[in-house]
Amino acid sequence: MVKESMRVNLYAKPDVEQGLPTEYEDEKKSKKFLPKSRNFSTLALRKLRDIKLKLEDIYDDLTPMQRLIISGICLFIFCIYYTWGGSHYDPVIRTALGTRGYKIPVTDIQQHITHPKDDGANEKGVFITLCRNEDLFELTETIRNIEEKFNNRYHYDWVFFNDNAFTKEFVEVTSALASGKTRYAKLSQEYWGLPDWIDEGVMKRGFEKLTAVNALYADSVPYRHMCRFQAGLVYNHPLLKEYKYFWRVDHDVKVHCKVQYDLFKFLRVNKKKYGFILSLHEYPETIPTLWQSTKEFMEKHPEHVSKNNLMKFISDDEGKTYNLCHFWSNFEVGSLDFFRSKQYQDYFKYLDSKGGFYYERWGDAPIHSIAASVLLDKSEVHFFEGMGYSHLPFTSCPAEAAIRLQNECTCDPHEDDTWEPSFFCNTKFFNVQNMLPPVVNYNY
């Protein structure tokens, strides 16, 4: 059952039957929270009128030459300030060439993008978080972090998913922290349950194989539910129907730098359908048949395969084998229209029918990555450099000192993993895109 909250009313009574709070009014947006208008007193207005009259008298007494000289001085002062002032630039108009006072990461310049201006109109964007009630207080730090670095200027909505009913405390706390509307859903069997075509005997034998090689989550059924949900089911959930762009936020991630533009508007303006920060290699023992299933799908549906794709990013031998490179999905942004599209949903449903989420341990990250690399034009996939983020055990920190200073980054560049070539794939992504990665020295 789905519950929606626009902001918590602390005095609302919980829905006892469902264990979920009832609808809440967005108190922060009610009239009593609006700032009061500042009315000038009658005396102040009189003083302003007197000053205006005196200035008019002085101006009337000036000769045309004196007026011209004063205008020239004012123009000169303005030009000096605009050229050399420390905060003159318009922070919302940024092109791939940059503007005076605002720096574009060199990686963005190579990707030929525009940092869009904030025109006051939001996109249909949403944050998506899959979590549990026990994640609450770790999640509070993440929400505050995202609000501080980005959302306190845009107030985008947040949708929370859980395989159990959210507690009243969870809803109250998260709604108080988020500046946009908050919505909550308990996932039904349709989204969080074993499909009826799965053979549990085969599944358990798969658990034993993974346990023997000490694979993470070797015998975890909930983890497999999570991967399947994030891989394809989430995008058609009713709570996301009104949105066009998403930013996935796991409960334990941290953004290190101010995002100085509307990230969702960025996706639309630059026609990007998938964005990432870190890419790395998947554990091969968890996906032994994923690539074979993908090749079968491509043979069945050649119409879905992009002609100008990123196959060379995920395969070193023209598609014969998978090189395990994937975008780390605990930070990802993208187009919901793409993930709802026929080509993506056909791919997801084909993989789902194979049972690999349960018989093996297919993750959502390699599936998203293969889909973005095969189904999209390579120009539609974007690497974000100027943000920086961490999810244990890895960190991304912008390579350029000027970008870190401008965006007020709090990360240590010596802890950056972005361009380390042995385990991470970002350098390969740039090579395939015929771009040069930043010069980074990992021999500290």
C-alpha positions, 0 to 999 in steps of 0.5 A, spaced: 500 500 500 502 506 498 502 512 502 504 519 500 506 525 505 508 532 502 510 534 509 509 531 516 504 534 521 507 532 528 500 532 531 497 527 525 495 520 528 498 514 525 494 509 521 493 503 526 491 498 521 497 499 516 502 501 521 503 507 516 502 515 518 496 518 514 496 524 509 500 530 512 500 537 510 506 541 507 506 545 513 513 548 511 509 551 505 503 553 509 501 561 509 504 561 516 511 559 514 511 564 509 516 570 511 512 577 513 512 583 508 517 588 510 512 595 510 516 601 511 514 606 516 511 613 513 517 616 516 521 612 512 517 613 506 518 621 507 525 621 508 526 617 501 522 622 498 526 627 500 532 624 498 529 623 491 527 630 491 534 633 493 538 628 488 533 631 482 535 638 484 542 637 484 542 633 477 538 639 474 543 644 476 549 640 472 551 642 465 550 637 460 558 636 460 558 635 467 552 629 466 557 626 461 563 626 465 559 623 471 556 618 467 563 616 464 565 615 471 560 610 473 561 606 467 568 606 468 567 603 475 562 598 473 567 596 468 572 595 473 568 591 478 565 587 473 572 585 470 576 584 476 570 583 482 570 577 486 563 575 485 561 578 479 559 572 475 552 570 473 552 563 477 547 560 472 549 561 465 555 556 464 557 553 457 562 548 455 567 554 454 565 557 461 564 564 463 569 569 466 569 567 474 566 560 473 570 554 471 567 548 467 571 541 469 576 539 463 572 533 463 565 537 461 569 541 456 571 535 453 564 532 453 561 538 450 556 540 455 552 546 457 551 547 465 544 550 464 541 556 467 536 556 473 530 559 470 526 558 476 522 552 473 524 545 475 524 539 471 520 533 473 525 530 477 525 525 483 530 522 488 529 515 489 531 511 496 530 504 497 531 503 505 529 500 511 527 503 518 533 501 521 537 505 516 533 512 518 539 515 522 544 514 517 539 516 512 538 523 515 546 524 514 545 523 507 539 527 506 542 533 510 548 532 505 544 532 499 540 538 501 546 542 503 550 540 496 544 541 492 536 540 493 535 546 498 535 551 492 531 546 488 526 542 493 525 536 488 521 531 491 523 524 494 520 517 494 522 512 499 521 505 498 521 499 503 519 492 503 516 493 510 511 499 512 515 505 514 514 507 521 511 514 523 518 516 526 521 514 519 516 518 515 516 524 520 524 525 521 525 524 513 519 529 511 522 534 516 529 534 513 527 534 505 525 540 502 521 537 497 515 533 497 516 526 500 512 519 498 513 512 501 511 506 499 511 499 502 513 494 496 508 488 495 509 481 493 509 484 485 516 488 487 519 484 493 517 477 492 520 470 489 517 470 481 513 463 480 518 461 475 524 460 479 526 453 481 528 454 489 532 447 488 536 450 483 537 457 487 539 454 493 545 450 489 547 457 486 547 459 493 552 453 495 556 455 489 557 462 491 558 461 498 564 456 496 567 462 493 566 467 499 562 471 494 558 477 498 551 476 499 552 469 497 545 466 500 541 472 501 534 472 498 533 479 500 539 482 496 537 478 490 530 482 491 533 488 491 537 487 485 531 485 481 527 491 484 533 496 482 534 493 475 527 494 472 521 494 477 522 500 480 521 505 474 514 503 473 512 504 480 506 508 481 509 513 485 514 515 479 509 515 474 509 523 474 517 524 474 521 524 468 528 524 471 531 520 477 537 521 482 538 514 486 541 516 493 543 510 497 542 511 505 549 511 506 552 515 500 555 522 501 556 528 496 563 532 497 561 538 493 556 543 491 552 542 485 552 549 482 546 547 477 540 543 476 542 536 475 535 534 472 535 540 467 542 538 465 540 531 463 534 535 459 538 540 456 544 536 454 540 530 452 543 525 457 539 519 459 544 516 464 550 519 468 555 516 473 561 518 477 565 511 478 565 505 474 569 499 476 569 491 475 564 486 477 565 480 481 565 475 475 563 469 480 556 473 481 554 473 473 557 467 470 551 467 464 549 474 464 553 476 458 551 470 454 544 472 456 545 479 453 548 476 447 542 472 446 537 478 447 541 482 442 541 477 437 533 476 438 532 484 438 537 487 433 533 493 432 534 495 440 542 495 439 544 502 438 549 503 432 553 508 435 554 505 442 559 504 448 560 496 446 568 497 447 567 500 454 564 493 456 567 488 451 575 488 449 573 483 443 568 486 440 562 483 444 565 476 444 566 477 452 564 482 457 570 485 461 566 486 467 566 494 467 560 497 470 557 504 472 557 504 480 549 505 481 549 507 488 550 514 485 546 514 478 542 519 475 538 518 469 532 518 464 526 515 467 523 515 460 529 510 457 528 505 463 521 505 461 522 504 454 520 498 450 528 497 449 530 497 456 524 493 459 524 488 453 532 487 455 530 487 463 524 482 462 528 477 458 534 477 463 528 476 468 526 470 465 532 467 465 532 467 473 539 469 473 537 474 479 536 468 483 540 462 480 546 467 480 547 473 483 546 478 478 546 485 480 542 492 478 549 495 476 552 491 471 545 490 468 544 498 467 551 499 465 550 494 459 544 497 457 546 504 457 552 501 453 548 497 448 542 501 447 544 508 448 548 512 443 554 513 446 553 521 447 547 520 451 552 517 457 555 522 461 561 522 467 560 527 472 566 530 475 565 536 479 561 533 484 565 528 488 562 522 492 563 517 497 560 510 498 564 505 502 570 503 500 571 508 494 571 515 493 571 520 488 574 527 488 575 532 483 582 532 480 582 539 479 584 544 485 580 550 482 574 546 481 574 543 488 575 550 491 570 553 486 565 548 488 567 548 496 569 540 496 570 537 502 574 531 499 581 529 500 584 528 493 589 523 495 583 518 497 580 519 490 579 512 486 576 515 480 582 514 475 586 509 478 586 504 472 587 497 475 580 496 478 576 502 476 574 503 468 573 511 468 579 511 464 577 506 459 570 510 458 574 516 456 579 512 451 572 509 448 569 516 448 576 519 444 577 523 450 583 525 455 582 523 462 585 528 467 592 527 469 592 524 476 598 521 479 597 515 484 604 514 486 603 518 492 
